[in-house]
Amino acid sequence: MSLLAITTLVWIGILAAAVAATAGAALWLVARERRRVADLQEKAKSAQALAFAGSLAGGLAHEIRNPLSTISIQLQLLQEDWQDAITDRERRSLAKVKILLSEAKRLEGILSDFLSFSAGHRLVVTDEDVNSVLDEVLDFLQPEAETQGVRIRRLLERSLPLVPMDRNLMKQVFLNVAKNAREAMPKGGELMVRTARGGDSCRVEIADTGEGISPDHLAKIWNAYFTTKKTGTGLGLSLAKRIVEEHDGTIEAASEPGKGTQITIRLPLRE
């Protein structure tokens, strides 16, 4: 066989291998795109179902809130009428009115949390200084924290780039997480808030030196309506998780009973 024939066969083999590799890559890309489209369609169906359920639930909550507000107003008026109670019977009546008023206010709080959770969010994203948002939240929490013996430490990296976010929604996330941290330290402790840059994301850590969370409960804290508090609604962290994920971010928890809990939020920086 001549050298030309051998060379031709080699080139044919190389071309055949290249065609096969290209075809294989093309098939893989097509399959991946089909899977992506299928996933998007499935997510769209789930989103539509959730939106419909949320709309029904939101309407029902609004219908409940109106008579509940009327009940609260009437109980406040009754409390004023019985404020100067003299007899034992009048004092017992006043105590019962106060209990009913407290429970009505608690129900109003549950409804507010539920409406926030069920409502869809349309993000209004602007470039924000995450440290500025955290400062606002911590300034708001500090007076009550000090009365509980909770010291707030701010370890904020001031050279962070601006982060694309919906300022009001992320402020709600930070507030929910920080309030949980403060409430986990009824006997006092330290609430530490740290920010740092990690690659292409901004990292926010909110840690406490409180009671910690048991391993059995740690996996459930993001579930709607799960709470270990006597007066909690169990919607704060689940709402925070949803808002962070709507920002294409992540939120994680690490805890050790008796030593405290740390919540880590990562938000992507602008490309």
C-alpha positions in Angstrom: 0.0 0.0 0.0 1.4 3.4 -1.0 2.2 6.1 1.5 -0.5 8.2 0.0 -3.1 5.5 0.6 -2.0 5.0 4.2 -2.1 8.8 4.8 -5.6 9.0 3.3 -6.8 6.1 5.5 -5.4 7.8 8.6 -7.1 11.1 7.8 -10.3 9.3 7.1 -10.0 7.6 10.5 -9.3 11.0 12.2 -12.3 12.6 10.4 -14.6 9.7 11.3 -13.5 10.0 15.0 -14.1 13.7 14.9 -17.5 13.3 13.3 -18.4 10.7 15.9 -17.2 12.9 18.8 -19.1 15.9 17.4 -22.3 13.9 16.9 -22.0 12.5 20.4 -21.5 16.0 21.8 -24.4 17.3 19.8 -26.7 14.5 21.1 -25.6 15.2 24.6 -26.3 18.9 24.2 -29.7 18.1 22.7 -30.5 15.8 25.6 -29.4 18.3 28.2 -31.5 21.0 26.6 -34.6 18.7 26.5 -34.1 18.0 30.2 -33.7 21.7 31.0 -36.9 22.5 29.0 -38.7 19.7 30.8 -37.5 21.0 34.2 -38.7 24.5 33.3 -42.1 23.2 32.3 -42.4 21.3 35.5 -41.4 24.3 37.6 -43.9 26.4 35.7 -46.7 24.0 36.4 -45.7 23.9 40.1 -45.5 27.6 40.2 -49.0 28.0 38.7 -50.4 25.5 41.2 -48.7 27.3 44.1 -49.9 30.7 42.9 -53.5 29.4 42.7 -53.4 27.8 46.1 -51.7 31.0 47.5 -54.4 33.2 46.0 -57.2 31.1 47.6 -55.4 31.0 50.9 -54.7 34.7 50.8 -58.3 35.5 50.1 -59.5 33.3 53.0 -57.0 35.0 55.3 -58.2 38.4 54.3 -61.8 37.3 55.0 -60.8 36.1 58.5 -58.8 39.3 59.3 -61.8 41.6 58.9 -64.0 40.1 61.6 -60.9 39.4 63.7 -60.0 43.1 63.7 -63.6 43.9 64.7 -63.3 41.5 67.6 -60.0 43.0 68.7 -61.5 46.5 68.7 -64.5 45.4 70.8 -62.2 43.7 73.3 -60.1 46.8 73.6 -63.3 48.8 74.4 -64.4 46.1 77.0 -60.9 46.4 78.6 -61.3 50.1 78.9 -64.8 49.6 80.5 -63.5 47.2 83.0 -60.2 49.1 83.7 -61.4 50.4 87.1 -62.6 47.0 88.3 -63.4 46.9 92.0 -65.1 43.7 92.9 -63.5 40.2 92.5 -66.0 39.4 89.8 -65.0 42.5 87.8 -61.3 41.8 88.2 -61.9 38.2 86.9 -63.8 39.6 84.0 -61.0 42.0 83.2 -58.4 39.2 83.3 -60.5 37.2 80.9 -60.9 40.1 78.5 -57.1 40.6 78.6 -56.5 36.9 77.7 -59.0 37.1 74.8 -57.3 40.3 73.5 -53.9 38.8 73.7 -55.1 35.7 71.8 -56.7 37.9 69.2 -53.5 39.9 68.7 -51.6 36.6 68.4 -54.0 35.4 65.6 -53.6 38.7 63.8 -49.8 38.1 63.9 -50.3 34.6 62.5 -52.4 35.9 59.7 -49.9 38.6 58.8 -47.1 36.0 58.6 -49.3 33.7 56.6 -50.2 36.5 54.1 -46.5 37.3 53.7 -45.7 33.7 53.1 -48.5 33.0 50.6 -48.1 36.2 48.6 -46.0 36.0 45.5 -42.9 38.3 45.3 -42.0 40.4 42.4 -38.4 41.3 43.1 -37.3 45.0 42.8 -33.6 44.4 42.5 -31.1 47.2 42.9 -27.4 47.3 43.8 -27.3 47.5 47.6 -24.7 47.8 50.4 -25.5 44.6 52.4 -23.7 46.1 55.4 -26.0 49.1 55.4 -29.1 46.8 55.4 -27.7 44.8 58.3 -26.8 48.0 60.2 -30.5 49.1 59.9 -31.7 45.7 61.2 -29.2 45.6 64.1 -29.9 49.2 65.1 -33.6 48.3 65.3 -32.9 45.2 67.4 -30.2 46.6 69.7 -32.3 48.4 72.4 -34.4 45.3 73.2 -31.3 43.0 72.9 -29.5 45.1 75.5 -32.4 44.7 77.9 -32.1 40.9 77.5 -28.4 40.9 78.1 -27.6 40.2 74.5 -24.5 41.8 73.1 -24.4 42.4 69.3 -21.0 42.2 67.6 -20.7 43.5 64.0 -17.8 42.0 62.0 -18.7 43.6 58.7 -16.3 43.7 55.8 -16.7 47.3 54.7 -14.9 46.8 51.3 -17.6 44.5 50.0 -19.0 45.2 46.5 -22.6 46.1 46.1 -25.0 43.2 46.0 -28.0 43.0 43.6 -31.1 42.4 45.9 -34.5 43.5 46.8 -33.6 45.7 49.8 -36.9 45.4 51.6 -37.3 41.6 51.2 -33.7 40.9 52.2 -34.1 43.2 55.2 -37.0 41.1 56.2 -34.8 38.0 55.9 -32.0 39.4 58.1 -34.6 40.6 60.6 -36.3 37.2 60.9 -33.0 35.4 61.3 -31.5 37.9 63.8 -34.7 37.9 65.9 -34.6 34.1 66.1 -31.0 34.4 67.2 -31.9 36.9 69.9 -34.8 34.9 71.2 -32.6 31.8 71.4 -30.7 33.6 74.3 -33.3 34.3 77.0 -30.5 34.4 79.6 -28.3 36.7 77.5 -25.4 36.0 75.2 -23.7 37.2 72.1 -25.2 37.8 68.7 -22.5 37.9 66.0 -23.1 39.2 62.5 -20.3 38.8 60.0 -20.0 39.6 56.3 -17.3 38.6 53.8 -16.7 37.9 50.2 -16.5 34.3 49.1 -15.6 34.0 45.4 -18.5 35.2 43.3 -20.9 35.6 46.3 -21.4 37.7 49.4 -21.6 35.7 52.6 -23.6 36.8 55.7 -23.3 34.9 58.9 -25.6 35.4 61.8 -24.6 33.4 64.9 -25.8 33.2 68.5 -24.5 31.6 71.7 -27.9 30.3 72.7 -29.5 27.0 73.4 -28.8 25.5 70.0 -31.1 23.2 67.9 -31.3 19.4 68.2 -30.3 17.4 65.1 -33.9 16.1 64.8 -35.2 19.7 64.6 -32.4 21.2 62.5 -33.6 19.4 59.3 -37.1 20.8 59.9 -36.5 24.4 60.6 -37.1 25.5 57.0 -40.5 23.7 56.9 -43.6 25.9 57.0 -45.4 25.9 60.3 -42.6 24.1 62.1 -41.7 25.8 65.4 -40.6 25.0 68.9 -41.7 28.3 70.3 -44.9 28.7 72.3 -46.0 31.8 70.3 -44.2 31.2 67.0 -45.9 30.7 63.7 -43.2 28.6 62.1 -43.2 30.8 58.9 -40.3 33.1 59.5 -37.4 30.9 58.4 -39.4 29.2 55.6 -40.2 32.7 54.2 -36.6 33.7 54.6 -35.5 30.6 52.6 -37.9 31.3 49.8 -36.8 34.9 49.5 -33.1 34.0 49.5 -33.7 31.3 46.8 -35.6 33.9 44.7 -32.3 35.8 44.7 -30.5 32.7 43.5 -28.8 32.5 46.8 -28.5 29.8 49.5 -29.3 29.7 53.2 -27.9 27.0 55.6 -28.0 26.3 59.3 -25.4 24.7 61.6 -26.1 24.2 65.3 -24.9 22.4 68.4 -27.2 22.0 71.4 -26.0 24.1 74.3 -23.5 26.1 72.2 -25.6 28.0 69.7 -26.6 28.3 66.0 -25.2 29.9 62.9 -27.2 30.8 59.8 -25.2 31.4 56.7 -26.7 33.2 53.7 -24.9 33.5 50.4 -26.0 36.0 47.7 -24.5 36.1 44.2 -22.6 39.1 43.2 -23.3 40.8 39.9 -21.4 39.1 37.0 
